[in-house]
């Protein structure tokens, strides 16, 4: 493993920890759904870190996007 790869892995691990912290703070109804998605990203990180980083970007963007209560999930 090259030194650059190790830096990228450390960055991915740091971002995964941040995502875990944010999911843990959510209300139970939201937490269950997002925790499953988070675990899928963690599992992918073991096999394909680049794809996991891309999915993590989308996951964090979704967490950063405020949702209106009247919107149905997926809207």
PDB file with SEQRES, HELIX, SHEET and CRYST1 records, atoms N, CA, C and O in Angstrom:
SEQRES   1 A   75  UNK UNK UNK UNK UNK UNK UNK UNK UNK UNK UNK UNK UNK          
SEQRES   2 A   75  UNK UNK UNK UNK UNK UNK UNK UNK UNK UNK UNK UNK UNK          
SEQRES   3 A   75  UNK UNK UNK UNK UNK UNK UNK UNK UNK UNK UNK UNK UNK          
SEQRES   4 A   75  UNK UNK UNK UNK UNK UNK UNK UNK UNK UNK UNK UNK UNK          
SEQRES   5 A   75  UNK UNK UNK UNK UNK UNK UNK UNK UNK UNK UNK UNK UNK          
SEQRES   6 A   75  UNK UNK UNK UNK UNK UNK UNK UNK UNK UNK                      
HELIX    1 AA1 UNK A    3  UNK A   24  1                                  22    
HELIX    2 AA2 UNK A   28  UNK A   47  1                                  20    
HELIX    3 AA3 UNK A   49  UNK A   64  1                                  16    
CRYST1    1.000    1.000    1.000  90.00  90.00  90.00 P 1           1          
ATOM      1  N   UNK A   1       0.852  -1.174   0.000  1.00  0.00           N  
ATOM      2  CA  UNK A   1       0.000   0.000   0.000  1.00  0.00           C  
ATOM      3  C   UNK A   1       0.896   1.235   0.000  1.00  0.00           C  
ATOM      4  O   UNK A   1       1.786   1.353   0.843  1.00  0.00           O  
ATOM      5  N   UNK A   2       0.675   2.138  -0.920  1.00  0.00           N  
ATOM      6  CA  UNK A   2       1.452   3.364  -1.002  1.00  0.00           C  
ATOM      7  C   UNK A   2       1.035   4.320   0.103  1.00  0.00           C  
ATOM      8  O   UNK A   2      -0.063   4.221   0.650  1.00  0.00           O  
ATOM      9  N   UNK A   3       1.927   5.246   0.421  1.00  0.00           N  
ATOM     10  CA  UNK A   3       1.641   6.224   1.480  1.00  0.00           C  
ATOM     11  C   UNK A   3       0.414   7.058   1.137  1.00  0.00           C  
ATOM     12  O   UNK A   3      -0.379   7.384   2.021  1.00  0.00           O  
ATOM     13  N   UNK A   4       0.249   7.405  -0.138  1.00  0.00           N  
ATOM     14  CA  UNK A   4      -0.917   8.193  -0.549  1.00  0.00           C  
ATOM     15  C   UNK A   4      -2.211   7.426  -0.311  1.00  0.00           C  
ATOM     16  O   UNK A   4      -3.216   8.013   0.092  1.00  0.00           O  
ATOM     17  N   UNK A   5      -2.194   6.123  -0.558  1.00  0.00           N  
ATOM     18  CA  UNK A   5      -3.380   5.299  -0.308  1.00  0.00           C  
ATOM     19  C   UNK A   5      -3.748   5.324   1.166  1.00  0.00           C  
ATOM     20  O   UNK A   5      -4.927   5.376   1.517  1.00  0.00           O  
ATOM     21  N   UNK A   6      -2.752   5.288   2.017  1.00  0.00           N  
ATOM     22  CA  UNK A   6      -2.998   5.299   3.465  1.00  0.00           C  
ATOM     23  C   UNK A   6      -3.653   6.618   3.877  1.00  0.00           C  
ATOM     24  O   UNK A   6      -4.561   6.625   4.709  1.00  0.00           O  
ATOM     25  N   UNK A   7      -3.200   7.728   3.306  1.00  0.00           N  
ATOM     26  CA  UNK A   7      -3.803   9.023   3.626  1.00  0.00           C  
ATOM     27  C   UNK A   7      -5.260   9.054   3.197  1.00  0.00           C  
ATOM     28  O   UNK A   7      -6.109   9.576   3.920  1.00  0.00           O  
ATOM     29  N   UNK A   8      -5.559   8.501   2.033  1.00  0.00           N  
ATOM     30  CA  UNK A   8      -6.937   8.467   1.559  1.00  0.00           C  
ATOM     31  C   UNK A   8      -7.790   7.579   2.455  1.00  0.00           C  
ATOM     32  O   UNK A   8      -8.938   7.917   2.744  1.00  0.00           O  
ATOM     33  N   UNK A   9      -7.246   6.448   2.899  1.00  0.00           N  
ATOM     34  CA  UNK A   9      -7.981   5.565   3.804  1.00  0.00           C  
ATOM     35  C   UNK A   9      -8.261   6.255   5.131  1.00  0.00           C  
ATOM     36  O   UNK A   9      -9.350   6.119   5.688  1.00  0.00           O  
ATOM     37  N   UNK A  10      -7.273   7.002   5.640  1.00  0.00           N  
ATOM     38  CA  UNK A  10      -7.469   7.731   6.894  1.00  0.00           C  
ATOM     39  C   UNK A  10      -8.552   8.788   6.743  1.00  0.00           C  
ATOM     40  O   UNK A  10      -9.356   8.989   7.653  1.00  0.00           O  
ATOM     41  N   UNK A  11      -8.578   9.457   5.611  1.00  0.00           N  
ATOM     42  CA  UNK A  11      -9.602  10.479   5.360  1.00  0.00           C  
ATOM     43  C   UNK A  11     -10.984   9.832   5.280  1.00  0.00           C  
ATOM     44  O   UNK A  11     -11.948  10.360   5.834  1.00  0.00           O  
ATOM     45  N   UNK A  12     -11.084   8.703   4.601  1.00  0.00           N  
ATOM     46  CA  UNK A  12     -12.361   7.994   4.514  1.00  0.00           C  
ATOM     47  C   UNK A  12     -12.811   7.553   5.904  1.00  0.00           C  
ATOM     48  O   UNK A  12     -13.986   7.689   6.246  1.00  0.00           O  
ATOM     49  N   UNK A  13     -11.898   7.032   6.699  1.00  0.00           N  
ATOM     50  CA  UNK A  13     -12.241   6.605   8.059  1.00  0.00           C  
ATOM     51  C   UNK A  13     -12.723   7.786   8.892  1.00  0.00           C  
ATOM     52  O   UNK A  13     -13.687   7.656   9.648  1.00  0.00           O  
ATOM     53  N   UNK A  14     -12.074   8.921   8.765  1.00  0.00           N  
ATOM     54  CA  UNK A  14     -12.483  10.112   9.510  1.00  0.00           C  
ATOM     55  C   UNK A  14     -13.888  10.540   9.109  1.00  0.00           C  
ATOM     56  O   UNK A  14     -14.707  10.884   9.961  1.00  0.00           O  
ATOM     57  N   UNK A  15     -14.161  10.517   7.813  1.00  0.00           N  
ATOM     58  CA  UNK A  15     -15.481  10.922   7.322  1.00  0.00           C  
ATOM     59  C   UNK A  15     -16.558   9.918   7.730  1.00  0.00           C  
ATOM     60  O   UNK A  15     -17.688  10.309   8.022  1.00  0.00           O  
ATOM     61  N   UNK A  16     -16.219   8.631   7.753  1.00  0.00           N  
ATOM     62  CA  UNK A  16     -17.172   7.619   8.216  1.00  0.00           C  
ATOM     63  C   UNK A  16     -17.497   7.810   9.699  1.00  0.00           C  
ATOM     64  O   UNK A  16     -18.648   7.655  10.106  1.00  0.00           O  
ATOM     65  N   UNK A  17     -16.495   8.142  10.500  1.00  0.00           N  
ATOM     66  CA  UNK A  17     -16.749   8.412  11.924  1.00  0.00           C  
ATOM     67  C   UNK A  17     -17.657   9.620  12.096  1.00  0.00           C  
ATOM     68  O   UNK A  17     -18.554   9.611  12.939  1.00  0.00           O  
ATOM     69  N   UNK A  18     -17.430  10.653  11.306  1.00  0.00           N  
ATOM     70  CA  UNK A  18     -18.283  11.847  11.374  1.00  0.00           C  
ATOM     71  C   UNK A  18     -19.720  11.497  10.984  1.00  0.00           C  
ATOM     72  O   UNK A  18     -20.664  11.946  11.634  1.00  0.00           O  
ATOM     73  N   UNK A  19     -19.889  10.706   9.936  1.00  0.00           N  
ATOM     74  CA  UNK A  19     -21.235  10.300   9.517  1.00  0.00           C  
ATOM     75  C   UNK A  19     -21.907   9.480  10.619  1.00  0.00           C  
ATOM     76  O   UNK A  19     -23.095   9.657  10.888  1.00  0.00           O  
ATOM     77  N   UNK A  20     -21.155   8.592  11.251  1.00  0.00           N  
ATOM     78  CA  UNK A  20     -21.704   7.784  12.346  1.00  0.00           C  
ATOM     79  C   UNK A  20     -22.171   8.680  13.487  1.00  0.00           C  
ATOM     80  O   UNK A  20     -23.250   8.469  14.040  1.00  0.00           O  
ATOM     81  N   UNK A  21     -21.377   9.662  13.835  1.00  0.00           N  
ATOM     82  CA  UNK A  21     -21.748  10.587  14.908  1.00  0.00           C  
ATOM     83  C   UNK A  21     -23.042  11.311  14.569  1.00  0.00           C  
ATOM     84  O   UNK A  21     -23.907  11.482  15.428  1.00  0.00           O  
ATOM     85  N   UNK A  22     -23.172  11.730  13.330  1.00  0.00           N  
ATOM     86  CA  UNK A  22     -24.369  12.467  12.919  1.00  0.00           C  
ATOM     87  C   UNK A  22     -25.604  11.576  12.897  1.00  0.00           C  
ATOM     88  O   UNK A  22     -26.682  12.009  13.306  1.00  0.00           O  
ATOM     89  N   UNK A  23     -25.467  10.348  12.431  1.00  0.00           N  
ATOM     90  CA  UNK A  23     -26.604   9.419  12.400  1.00  0.00           C  
ATOM     91  C   UNK A  23     -27.042   9.092  13.825  1.00  0.00           C  
ATOM     92  O   UNK A  23     -28.237   9.017  14.109  1.00  0.00           O  
ATOM     93  N   UNK A  24     -26.086   8.899  14.707  1.00  0.00           N  
ATOM     94  CA  UNK A  24     -26.385   8.547  16.095  1.00  0.00           C  
ATOM     95  C   UNK A  24     -27.228   9.615  16.792  1.00  0.00           C  
ATOM     96  O   UNK A  24     -27.989   9.297  17.706  1.00  0.00           O  
ATOM     97  N   UNK A  25     -27.104  10.866  16.375  1.00  0.00           N  
ATOM     98  CA  UNK A  25     -27.814  11.974  17.015  1.00  0.00           C  
ATOM     99  C   UNK A  25     -29.238  12.166  16.487  1.00  0.00           C  
ATOM    100  O   UNK A  25     -29.977  12.989  17.027  1.00  0.00           O  
ATOM    101  N   UNK A  26     -29.635  11.440  15.462  1.00  0.00           N  
ATOM    102  CA  UNK A  26     -30.956  11.618  14.852  1.00  0.00           C  
ATOM    103  C   UNK A  26     -32.060  10.977  15.689  1.00  0.00           C  
ATOM    104  O   UNK A  26     -31.795  10.089  16.500  1.00  0.00           O  
ATOM    105  N   UNK A  27     -33.308  11.435  15.488  1.00  0.00           N  
ATOM    106  CA  UNK A  27     -34.447  10.771  16.138  1.00  0.00           C  
ATOM    107  C   UNK A  27     -34.557   9.319  15.656  1.00  0.00           C  
ATOM    108  O   UNK A  27     -34.102   8.985  14.561  1.00  0.00           O  
ATOM    109  N   UNK A  28     -35.155   8.475  16.471  1.00  0.00           N  
ATOM    110  CA  UNK A  28     -35.194   7.027  16.211  1.00  0.00           C  
ATOM    111  C   UNK A  28     -35.756   6.668  14.840  1.00  0.00           C  
ATOM    112  O   UNK A  28     -35.208   5.798  14.162  1.00  0.00           O  
ATOM    113  N   UNK A  29     -36.828   7.313  14.423  1.00  0.00           N  
ATOM    114  CA  UNK A  29     -37.455   6.970  13.138  1.00  0.00           C  
ATOM    115  C   UNK A  29     -36.494   7.203  11.973  1.00  0.00           C  
ATOM    116  O   UNK A  29     -36.407   6.374  11.068  1.00  0.00           O  
ATOM    117  N   UNK A  30     -35.787   8.306  11.991  1.00  0.00           N  
ATOM    118  CA  UNK A  30     -34.827   8.600  10.924  1.00  0.00           C  
ATOM    119  C   UNK A  30     -33.571   7.754  11.078  1.00  0.00           C  
ATOM    120  O   UNK A  30     -32.990   7.299  10.092  1.00  0.00           O  
ATOM    121  N   UNK A  31     -33.165   7.551  12.314  1.00  0.00           N  
ATOM    122  CA  UNK A  31     -31.914   6.850  12.585  1.00  0.00           C  
ATOM    123  C   UNK A  31     -31.925   5.431  12.027  1.00  0.00           C  
ATOM    124  O   UNK A  31     -30.923   4.991  11.462  1.00  0.00           O  
ATOM    125  N   UNK A  32     -33.020   4.712  12.169  1.00  0.00           N  
ATOM    126  CA  UNK A  32     -33.081   3.325  11.703  1.00  0.00           C  
ATOM    127  C   UNK A  32     -32.809   3.224  10.208  1.00  0.00           C  
ATOM    128  O   UNK A  32     -32.001   2.405   9.770  1.00  0.00           O  
ATOM    129  N   UNK A  33     -33.483   4.052   9.435  1.00  0.00           N  
ATOM    130  CA  UNK A  33     -33.331   4.009   7.975  1.00  0.00           C  
ATOM    131  C   UNK A  33     -31.919   4.419   7.565  1.00  0.00           C  
ATOM    132  O   UNK A  33     -31.289   3.751   6.744  1.00  0.00           O  
ATOM    133  N   UNK A  34     -31.424   5.511   8.133  1.00  0.00           N  
ATOM    134  CA  UNK A  34     -30.113   6.018   7.743  1.00  0.00           C  
ATOM    135  C   UNK A  34     -28.978   5.148   8.276  1.00  0.00           C  
ATOM    136  O   UNK A  34     -27.915   5.078   7.661  1.00  0.00           O  
ATOM    137  N   UNK A  35     -29.189   4.490   9.401  1.00  0.00           N  
ATOM    138  CA  UNK A  35     -28.156   3.598   9.934  1.00  0.00           C  
ATOM    139  C   UNK A  35     -27.929   2.419   8.993  1.00  0.00           C  
ATOM    140  O   UNK A  35     -26.792   1.985   8.805  1.00  0.00           O  
ATOM    141  N   UNK A  36     -28.993   1.903   8.407  1.00  0.00           N  
ATOM    142  CA  UNK A  36     -28.838   0.802   7.436  1.00  0.00           C  
ATOM    143  C   UNK A  36     -28.043   1.273   6.217  1.00  0.00           C  
ATOM    144  O   UNK A  36     -27.176   0.556   5.716  1.00  0.00           O  
ATOM    145  N   UNK A  37     -28.340   2.461   5.757  1.00  0.00           N  
ATOM    146  CA  UNK A  37     -27.605   3.004   4.603  1.00  0.00           C  
ATOM    147  C   UNK A  37     -26.135   3.235   4.964  1.00  0.00           C  
ATOM    148  O   UNK A  37     -25.239   2.955   4.168  1.00  0.00           O  
ATOM    149  N   UNK A  38     -25.904   3.747   6.169  1.00  0.00           N  
ATOM    150  CA  UNK A  38     -24.537   3.976   6.640  1.00  0.00           C  
ATOM    151  C   UNK A  38     -23.756   2.654   6.710  1.00  0.00           C  
ATOM    152  O   UNK A  38     -22.602   2.590   6.287  1.00  0.00           O  
ATOM    153  N   UNK A  39     -24.385   1.612   7.239  1.00  0.00           N  
ATOM    154  CA  UNK A  39     -23.716   0.312   7.337  1.00  0.00           C  
ATOM    155  C   UNK A  39     -23.382  -0.262   5.964  1.00  0.00           C  
ATOM    156  O   UNK A  39     -22.354  -0.918   5.799  1.00  0.00           O  
ATOM    157  N   UNK A  40     -24.239  -0.022   4.986  1.00  0.00           N  
ATOM    158  CA  UNK A  40     -23.952  -0.480   3.622  1.00  0.00           C  
ATOM    159  C   UNK A  40     -22.717   0.232   3.069  1.00  0.00           C  
ATOM    160  O   UNK A  40     -21.908  -0.376   2.369  1.00  0.00           O  
ATOM    161  N   UNK A  41     -22.576   1.512   3.383  1.00  0.00           N  
ATOM    162  CA  UNK A  41     -21.401   2.268   2.936  1.00  0.00           C  
ATOM    163  C   UNK A  41     -20.146   1.735   3.627  1.00  0.00           C  
ATOM    164  O   UNK A  41     -19.102   1.593   2.991  1.00  0.00           O  
ATOM    165  N   UNK A  42     -20.244   1.440   4.919  1.00  0.00           N  
ATOM    166  CA  UNK A  42     -19.099   0.878   5.653  1.00  0.00           C  
ATOM    167  C   UNK A  42     -18.680  -0.464   5.063  1.00  0.00           C  
ATOM    168  O   UNK A  42     -17.489  -0.735   4.916  1.00  0.00           O  
ATOM    169  N   UNK A  43     -19.647  -1.295   4.731  1.00  0.00           N  
ATOM    170  CA  UNK A  43     -19.349  -2.593   4.138  1.00  0.00           C  
ATOM    171  C   UNK A  43     -18.663  -2.422   2.786  1.00  0.00           C  
ATOM    172  O   UNK A  43     -17.709  -3.133   2.472  1.00  0.00           O  
ATOM    173  N   UNK A  44     -19.147  -1.486   2.000  1.00  0.00           N  
ATOM    174  CA  UNK A  44     -18.539  -1.218   0.700  1.00  0.00           C  
ATOM    175  C   UNK A  44     -17.118  -0.691   0.851  1.00  0.00           C  
ATOM    176  O   UNK A  44     -16.262  -0.982   0.015  1.00  0.00           O  
ATOM    177  N   UNK A  45     -16.855   0.076   1.897  1.00  0.00           N  
ATOM    178  CA  UNK A  45     -15.522   0.648   2.110  1.00  0.00           C  
ATOM    179  C   UNK A  45     -14.461  -0.436   2.274  1.00  0.00           C  
ATOM    180  O   UNK A  45     -13.292  -0.210   1.961  1.00  0.00           O  
ATOM    181  N   UNK A  46     -14.852  -1.595   2.755  1.00  0.00           N  
ATOM    182  CA  UNK A  46     -13.904  -2.701   2.914  1.00  0.00           C  
ATOM    183  C   UNK A  46     -13.465  -3.259   1.568  1.00  0.00           C  
ATOM    184  O   UNK A  46     -12.341  -3.741   1.428  1.00  0.00           O  
ATOM    185  N   UNK A  47     -14.350  -3.196   0.579  1.00  0.00           N  
ATOM    186  CA  UNK A  47     -14.067  -3.794  -0.727  1.00  0.00           C  
ATOM    187  C   UNK A  47     -13.657  -2.772  -1.771  1.00  0.00           C  
ATOM    188  O   UNK A  47     -12.782  -3.041  -2.593  1.00  0.00           O  
ATOM    189  N   UNK A  48     -14.282  -1.596  -1.747  1.00  0.00           N  
ATOM    190  CA  UNK A  48     -14.051  -0.589  -2.783  1.00  0.00           C  
ATOM    191  C   UNK A  48     -14.096   0.808  -2.156  1.00  0.00           C  
ATOM    192  O   UNK A  48     -15.136   1.466  -2.184  1.00  0.00           O  
ATOM    193  N   UNK A  49     -12.974   1.262  -1.591  1.00  0.00           N  
ATOM    194  CA  UNK A  49     -12.955   2.550  -0.894  1.00  0.00           C  
ATOM    195  C   UNK A  49     -13.356   3.740  -1.772  1.00  0.00           C  
ATOM    196  O   UNK A  49     -13.983   4.681  -1.285  1.00  0.00           O  
ATOM    197  N   UNK A  50     -13.004   3.708  -3.042  1.00  0.00           N  
ATOM    198  CA  UNK A  50     -13.353   4.836  -3.918  1.00  0.00           C  
ATOM    199  C   UNK A  50     -14.861   4.955  -4.093  1.00  0.00           C  
ATOM    200  O   UNK A  50     -15.419   6.048  -3.995  1.00  0.00           O  
ATOM    201  N   UNK A  51     -15.519   3.831  -4.350  1.00  0.00           N  
ATOM    202  CA  UNK A  51     -16.986   3.854  -4.485  1.00  0.00           C  
ATOM    203  C   UNK A  51     -17.654   4.220  -3.175  1.00  0.00           C  
ATOM    204  O   UNK A  51     -18.660   4.930  -3.159  1.00  0.00           O  
ATOM    205  N   UNK A  52     -17.093   3.735  -2.075  1.00  0.00           N  
ATOM    206  CA  UNK A  52     -17.643   4.067  -0.762  1.00  0.00           C  
ATOM    207  C   UNK A  52     -17.535   5.566  -0.508  1.00  0.00           C  
ATOM    208  O   UNK A  52     -18.455   6.169   0.045  1.00  0.00           O  
ATOM    209  N   UNK A  53     -16.424   6.170  -0.904  1.00  0.00           N  
ATOM    210  CA  UNK A  53     -16.257   7.616  -0.718  1.00  0.00           C  
ATOM    211  C   UNK A  53     -17.296   8.386  -1.524  1.00  0.00           C  
ATOM    212  O   UNK A  53     -17.825   9.393  -1.054  1.00  0.00           O  
ATOM    213  N   UNK A  54     -17.588   7.923  -2.727  1.00  0.00           N  
ATOM    214  CA  UNK A  54     -18.602   8.572  -3.556  1.00  0.00           C  
ATOM    215  C   UNK A  54     -19.977   8.458  -2.912  1.00  0.00           C  
ATOM    216  O   UNK A  54     -20.726   9.433  -2.858  1.00  0.00           O  
ATOM    217  N   UNK A  55     -20.306   7.272  -2.427  1.00  0.00           N  
ATOM    218  CA  UNK A  55     -21.605   7.087  -1.758  1.00  0.00           C  
ATOM    219  C   UNK A  55     -21.676   7.875  -0.460  1.00  0.00           C  
ATOM    220  O   UNK A  55     -22.732   8.395  -0.100  1.00  0.00           O  
ATOM    221  N   UNK A  56     -20.554   7.963   0.241  1.00  0.00           N  
ATOM    222  CA  UNK A  56     -20.524   8.731   1.482  1.00  0.00           C  
ATOM    223  C   UNK A  56     -20.758  10.209   1.200  1.00  0.00           C  
ATOM    224  O   UNK A  56     -21.438  10.886   1.972  1.00  0.00           O  
ATOM    225  N   UNK A  57     -20.202  10.718   0.102  1.00  0.00           N  
ATOM    226  CA  UNK A  57     -20.465  12.112  -0.294  1.00  0.00           C  
ATOM    227  C   UNK A  57     -21.959  12.350  -0.453  1.00  0.00           C  
ATOM    228  O   UNK A  57     -22.494  13.334   0.058  1.00  0.00           O  
ATOM    229  N   UNK A  58     -22.630  11.451  -1.160  1.00  0.00           N  
ATOM    230  CA  UNK A  58     -24.076  11.590  -1.374  1.00  0.00           C  
ATOM    231  C   UNK A  58     -24.839  11.457  -0.057  1.00  0.00           C  
ATOM    232  O   UNK A  58     -25.807  12.181   0.177  1.00  0.00           O  
ATOM    233  N   UNK A  59     -24.408  10.540   0.794  1.00  0.00           N  
ATOM    234  CA  UNK A  59     -25.050  10.330   2.094  1.00  0.00           C  
ATOM    235  C   UNK A  59     -24.944  11.588   2.954  1.00  0.00           C  
ATOM    236  O   UNK A  59     -25.931  12.025   3.545  1.00  0.00           O  
ATOM    237  N   UNK A  60     -23.746  12.166   3.022  1.00  0.00           N  
ATOM    238  CA  UNK A  60     -23.554  13.376   3.822  1.00  0.00           C  
ATOM    239  C   UNK A  60     -24.318  14.556   3.234  1.00  0.00           C  
ATOM    240  O   UNK A  60     -24.838  15.390   3.976  1.00  0.00           O  
ATOM    241  N   UNK A  61     -24.390  14.630   1.912  1.00  0.00           N  
ATOM    242  CA  UNK A  61     -25.172  15.700   1.280  1.00  0.00           C  
ATOM    243  C   UNK A  61     -26.643  15.567   1.647  1.00  0.00           C  
ATOM    244  O   UNK A  61     -27.317  16.568   1.890  1.00  0.00           O  
ATOM    245  N   UNK A  62     -27.143  14.340   1.689  1.00  0.00           N  
ATOM    246  CA  UNK A  62     -28.540  14.119   2.076  1.00  0.00           C  
ATOM    247  C   UNK A  62     -28.766  14.515   3.531  1.00  0.00           C  
ATOM    248  O   UNK A  62     -29.815  15.062   3.870  1.00  0.00           O  
ATOM    249  N   UNK A  63     -27.792  14.243   4.388  1.00  0.00           N  
ATOM    250  CA  UNK A  63     -27.916  14.654   5.788  1.00  0.00           C  
ATOM    251  C   UNK A  63     -27.902  16.172   5.924  1.00  0.00           C  
ATOM    252  O   UNK A  63     -28.559  16.729   6.804  1.00  0.00           O  
ATOM    253  N   UNK A  64     -27.154  16.837   5.051  1.00  0.00           N  
ATOM    254  CA  UNK A  64     -27.046  18.296   5.105  1.00  0.00           C  
ATOM    255  C   UNK A  64     -28.252  19.002   4.508  1.00  0.00           C  
ATOM    256  O   UNK A  64     -28.455  20.191   4.754  1.00  0.00           O  
ATOM    257  N   UNK A  65     -29.055  18.288   3.726  1.00  0.00           N  
ATOM    258  CA  UNK A  65     -30.209  18.886   3.064  1.00  0.00           C  
ATOM    259  C   UNK A  65     -31.412  18.819   3.992  1.00  0.00           C  
ATOM    260  O   UNK A  65     -31.865  17.730   4.345  1.00  0.00           O  
ATOM    261  N   UNK A  66     -31.937  19.985   4.392  1.00  0.00           N  
ATOM    262  CA  UNK A  66     -33.105  19.954   5.273  1.00  0.00           C  
ATOM    263  C   UNK A  66     -34.310  19.382   4.542  1.00  0.00           C  
ATOM    264  O   UNK A  66     -34.536  19.666   3.365  1.00  0.00           O  
ATOM    265  N   UNK A  67     -35.076  18.573   5.260  1.00  0.00           N  
ATOM    266  CA  UNK A  67     -36.288  17.975   4.690  1.00  0.00           C  
ATOM    267  C   UNK A  67     -37.486  18.611   5.339  1.00  0.00           C  
ATOM    268  O   UNK A  67     -37.523  18.816   6.552  1.00  0.00           O  
ATOM    269  N   UNK A  68     -38.445  18.913   4.536  1.00  0.00           N  
ATOM    270  CA  UNK A  68     -39.699  19.450   5.038  1.00  0.00           C  
ATOM    271  C   UNK A  68     -40.556  18.295   5.529  1.00  0.00           C  
ATOM    272  O   UNK A  68     -40.561  17.223   4.922  1.00  0.00           O  
ATOM    273  N   UNK A  69     -41.274  18.501   6.616  1.00  0.00           N  
ATOM    274  CA  UNK A  69     -42.106  17.440   7.188  1.00  0.00           C  
ATOM    275  C   UNK A  69     -43.188  16.963   6.226  1.00  0.00           C  
ATOM    276  O   UNK A  69     -43.595  15.803   6.285  1.00  0.00           O  
ATOM    277  N   UNK A  70     -43.664  17.849   5.330  1.00  0.00           N  
ATOM    278  CA  UNK A  70     -44.735  17.433   4.428  1.00  0.00           C  
ATOM    279  C   UNK A  70     -44.230  16.635   3.233  1.00  0.00           C  
ATOM    280  O   UNK A  70     -45.036  16.047   2.511  1.00  0.00           O  
ATOM    281  N   UNK A  71     -42.929  16.597   3.006  1.00  0.00           N  
ATOM    282  CA  UNK A  71     -42.381  15.807   1.907  1.00  0.00           C  
ATOM    283  C   UNK A  71     -42.354  14.335   2.283  1.00  0.00           C  
ATOM    284  O   UNK A  71     -41.951  13.970   3.388  1.00  0.00           O  
ATOM    285  N   UNK A  72     -42.782  13.509   1.366  1.00  0.00           N  
ATOM    286  CA  UNK A  72     -42.689  12.065   1.572  1.00  0.00           C  
ATOM    287  C   UNK A  72     -41.248  11.636   1.325  1.00  0.00           C  
ATOM    288  O   UNK A  72     -40.560  12.264   0.520  1.00  0.00           O  
ATOM    289  N   UNK A  73     -40.769  10.585   1.992  1.00  0.00           N  
ATOM    290  CA  UNK A  73     -39.414  10.111   1.719  1.00  0.00           C  
ATOM    291  C   UNK A  73     -39.246   9.811   0.233  1.00  0.00           C  
ATOM    292  O   UNK A  73     -40.110   9.200  -0.396  1.00  0.00           O  
ATOM    293  N   UNK A  74     -38.135  10.246  -0.303  1.00  0.00           N  
ATOM    294  CA  UNK A  74     -37.861  10.029  -1.715  1.00  0.00           C  
ATOM    295  C   UNK A  74     -38.254  11.199  -2.590  1.00  0.00           C  
ATOM    296  O   UNK A  74     -37.934  11.206  -3.779  1.00  0.00           O  
ATOM    297  N   UNK A  75     -38.937  12.189  -2.043  1.00  0.00           N  
ATOM    298  CA  UNK A  75     -39.305  13.372  -2.831  1.00  0.00           C  
ATOM    299  C   UNK A  75     -38.158  14.344  -2.897  1.00  0.00           C  
ATOM    300  O   UNK A  75     -38.280  15.400  -3.518  1.00  0.00           O  
TER     301      UNK A  75                                                      
END                                                                             
